């Protein structure tokens, strides 16, 4: 227990035994800065501009970047697939070109699907239909849905409009009906 106290005393007083000054540290716990090799290292070159950033310590390899590209997420939407006839066997149809002249626009999802989804809350007892990616006058779309849905579901629909997230929530599951209606409109 006495040895660590003595080392601490020597560090504070600045008086080191000759074994420390000769560069032969007696223990491994003493920092390397007390060795004579570090003390006699040459001073840094002061002729270089201190504001100039140092050069890179790595090698740039453009031929190996193909392996990195596979790990990066895709940020671009894939191009629209071209088919001989529509709808395709799976039922997909492209959006109308030019888009419909309406005060609102329902943008397709990243993979060119109609953005109408089912949402289940309260352990599956509350079922909702969600329309996403609405641009323009969201209230005009809500008004048209108020006219379209009553004959289908037999009652006035419970609609909730979220202007911030640009979504419309419809009480009940009317996915296929709303998708078909949006396709007929040209979205």
C-alpha positions in Angstrom: 0.0 0.0 0.0 2.9 2.3 0.5 4.2 2.1 -3.0 1.2 3.8 -4.7 1.4 6.6 -2.1 5.1 7.1 -2.9 4.4 7.2 -6.7 1.6 9.8 -6.1 4.0 11.9 -4.0 6.7 11.8 -6.7 4.1 12.8 -9.4 3.0 15.8 -7.3 6.4 17.0 -6.2 8.0 16.6 -9.6 11.0 14.8 -8.1 11.4 11.5 -9.7 13.9 8.8 -8.9 16.7 8.2 -11.4 15.1 5.0 -12.7 12.2 7.2 -14.1 14.5 9.8 -15.6 16.6 7.2 -17.4 13.6 5.9 -19.3 13.5 2.6 -17.5 10.1 2.7 -15.7 10.0 0.5 -12.6 6.2 -0.3 -13.0 3.8 -0.4 -15.8 1.3 1.8 -14.0 3.3 5.0 -14.6 2.2 7.0 -17.6 4.6 6.9 -20.6 5.1 10.6 -20.5 7.7 10.1 -17.7 10.0 8.1 -20.0 13.0 9.9 -21.4 12.1 8.7 -24.9 8.9 10.8 -24.9 10.6 13.8 -23.3 13.3 13.9 -26.1 10.9 13.6 -29.0 11.3 16.4 -31.6 9.0 19.4 -31.5 6.2 19.5 -34.0 6.9 21.3 -37.3 5.5 24.8 -36.8 6.1 25.9 -40.5 2.8 24.3 -41.6 -0.4 26.3 -41.6 -2.3 25.4 -38.4 -5.7 26.3 -40.0 -5.2 24.0 -42.9 -6.9 20.6 -42.3 -4.6 17.5 -42.3 -4.8 15.2 -45.3 -7.0 12.1 -45.1 -5.6 9.0 -43.4 -7.5 6.6 -45.7 -7.5 5.3 -49.2 -10.4 5.9 -51.5 -11.4 2.9 -53.5 -14.1 3.5 -56.2 -14.1 -0.1 -57.4 -15.1 -1.5 -54.0 -18.0 1.0 -53.6 -20.4 -1.4 -55.4 -20.4 -3.5 -52.2 -21.3 -0.4 -50.1 -24.2 0.5 -52.5 -25.9 -2.7 -51.7 -26.1 -1.7 -48.1 -27.5 1.8 -48.6 -31.3 2.2 -48.6 -33.0 3.0 -51.9 -34.3 6.6 -52.0 -35.7 6.6 -55.5 -38.9 5.2 -56.7 -38.6 2.4 -59.2 -39.9 3.2 -62.7 -43.4 2.3 -63.7 -43.6 -1.2 -65.1 -44.8 -1.5 -68.7 -47.3 -4.2 -69.6 -49.1 -5.2 -72.8 -52.6 -4.8 -71.3 -54.2 -3.4 -68.1 -55.3 -4.4 -65.5 -52.5 -6.9 -65.0 -53.4 -10.4 -63.8 -52.9 -9.2 -60.2 -55.3 -6.3 -60.7 -52.8 -3.4 -60.9 -53.5 -0.5 -63.2 -51.2 2.6 -63.7 -52.4 6.1 -62.8 -54.1 8.1 -65.5 -51.9 10.3 -67.6 -52.5 13.3 -67.3 -53.7 13.2 -63.7 -57.4 14.1 -63.0 -58.2 17.8 -62.8 -59.4 17.8 -59.2 -58.6 20.1 -56.2 -56.9 17.2 -54.5 -54.5 14.4 -55.5 -53.9 11.0 -54.0 -50.3 10.1 -54.7 -49.3 6.5 -55.1 -47.1 4.7 -52.6 -43.4 4.0 -53.3 -44.3 0.8 -55.1 -47.1 2.4 -57.2 -49.9 1.0 -55.1 -53.1 2.9 -54.1 -52.4 4.2 -50.5 -55.5 2.8 -48.8 -54.8 0.7 -45.7 -56.7 -1.1 -42.9 -55.9 -0.2 -39.3 -57.0 -2.3 -36.3 -57.0 -0.8 -32.8 -58.3 -1.7 -29.4 -57.1 -5.3 -29.8 -58.8 -5.6 -33.2 -62.3 -4.5 -32.2 -62.0 -1.1 -33.9 -61.5 -1.4 -37.7 -60.7 1.7 -39.8 -59.7 2.4 -43.4 -56.9 4.9 -43.9 -56.3 7.0 -47.0 -52.7 8.4 -47.1 -50.6 10.6 -49.3 -53.3 13.2 -50.0 -52.1 16.4 -51.5 -54.1 19.6 -52.2 -57.6 20.2 -50.8 -58.1 17.4 -48.3 -61.6 18.7 -47.4 -62.8 18.4 -50.9 -61.9 14.7 -50.9 -63.7 14.3 -47.5 -66.8 15.9 -49.0 -66.8 13.5 -52.0 -66.3 10.5 -49.7 -69.3 11.7 -47.6 -71.4 11.5 -50.8 -69.9 8.2 -52.1 -69.9 6.0 -49.0 -73.5 6.1 -47.6 -75.0 3.9 -50.4 -72.3 1.3 -49.9 -72.2 1.0 -46.1 -75.9 1.9 -45.5 -75.2 4.7 -43.0 -73.3 8.0 -42.8 -69.6 7.3 -42.7 -67.5 8.3 -39.7 -64.7 10.3 -41.3 -61.8 11.9 -39.5 -59.5 14.3 -41.4 -55.9 14.8 -40.1 -54.5 17.8 -42.0 -51.0 17.6 -40.5 -50.3 14.0 -41.6 -52.6 14.4 -44.7 -54.7 11.3 -43.9 -58.4 10.5 -43.8 -59.7 7.8 -41.4 -62.9 6.1 -42.3 -64.8 4.1 -39.6 -65.2 0.5 -40.8 -63.4 -1.6 -43.5 -64.2 -0.3 -46.9 -60.8 -0.9 -48.5 -61.8 -2.4 -51.8 -64.6 0.0 -52.4 -62.4 3.1 -51.8 -59.5 1.7 -53.9 -61.9 1.0 -56.8 -63.4 4.5 -56.4 -59.9 6.1 -56.5 -58.9 4.0 -59.5 -62.1 5.2 -61.4 -61.2 8.8 -60.6 -57.7 8.2 -62.2 -55.3 8.1 -59.2 
